Amino acid sequence: MHEYSLVQALLQRVEEEARRRNATAVRAVKVSIGEMSGVEARFFESAYEMSRPGTLCEAAPLEVVRYRARWACPGCDREFALGDHLRCEACDRPAMLDEKSQSMHLESIEMEVP
């Protein structure tokens, strides 16, 4: 379960940012997870819940924004449905998978700063 190591990296990053700003607490963490990122959101959420005690994120709920897989033509931005032939008939270009569909990002950290 690589989600646990991803959560460890997330907690480390959040704590680094909190220390840089002299935060006394972290109140919320928001991440986005793309459908094609290889990260199972429910396992990520579970790993976060198990890992946050004893950290600055102990009282910080995790909000996960899920992005569905989205293929589109880079020329005309025509979107393709799951199972479609991934080549634009109008532009004769292959469809590209949207970056948000295949990545995970730390979107925001809500901190308490003196």
N, C-alpha and C positions, 0 to 999 in steps of 0.2 A: 504494500500500500504506500505509494509514493506521496500520497496526499499528506501523510504525517510529516514528511521532510519538507514539503511545501509550506505547511503551517508553521513549522519551526523557523523557516526562513522569513515568513511573514511576520511572526512575532518579533524576531530579531530586528527586522526593518522598522517595524512600528515603534519598538522601544528606542532604537537609535534616533528616530525622528522626534520622539517625545523628549528624550534627553537633550537634543539640540535646542529645543524650545523651552527647556526647563519646566516641562509639564508635570503636574502632580498626579495626574490620572489620565487614562484614556477612556473615553465614554462610549465610543462606537467605532467600528471598522467596517468599511464597505469594499468589497472586491467584485470584479466581474469575471465570469468564467464562460468561455465559448464552448459550444456544443462539441466542436472538433478539437478541443485543446488537449484531450487525453486526461482531463481532471474530472473525477466524479464529484459533483457538487455535494451530494449527501455525505460521502466519505470525508470530504474536506471540512464540512460543517461539523461532523462528529469528531474529527481530529482536533479541530479548533476548541470545541467544548472540553475535550480531555486535556488539552495542553495549556489553556489559559490560566488555571489556578496558579498563584504565586508569581504572576507576571503583572506588568502595568495594565494588561488587557483583562485582568480578572473580572472586572465588572462591565466590560465592553461587549455588547452583543455584536454578532457578525451579521452583516447584511450581504447576501449574495445575489447579484444581478446575473441572470443567465441570458446568454445570447444564442439564439438558434443559428444553425448553419445557414449561410446565405451565399449563393453563387450568383454572380452578375457579370455581364459583359463589360469589359473595361472601356469599350468604345461608346456604347449607348446607355449603359447602366441597366439594361433589361435584366430582370431577375428571373432565375430559373428555379423551377420546383424540383423537389427531391424526385429522382428518377428520370428527369428530363435528359435529353441529349445535351451535353454541356458545350455546345458550340452555337454561337449566335448566327442565325440565318441571315439577318440583315447586314451584319458587319463582317461575317466570316471569321470571327475571332473566338478563341476558346474562353469559356467562362473562368472567372477567377474566384477563389474562395475569399470572402471578406476577412480582413485581419482580426476583427473582434470575434469571429467564429472560431478561430483557432488559437486564441491566446487567453491568458489570465492576467488581470491587472489589479493593482491596489488603486482603488478609485479615490478613497478619502479616509481620513482619520479625524475623529472628533476628540479634541483634547481639552483638558482643564489646565489653563496656564495662569500663573499668578500675575 
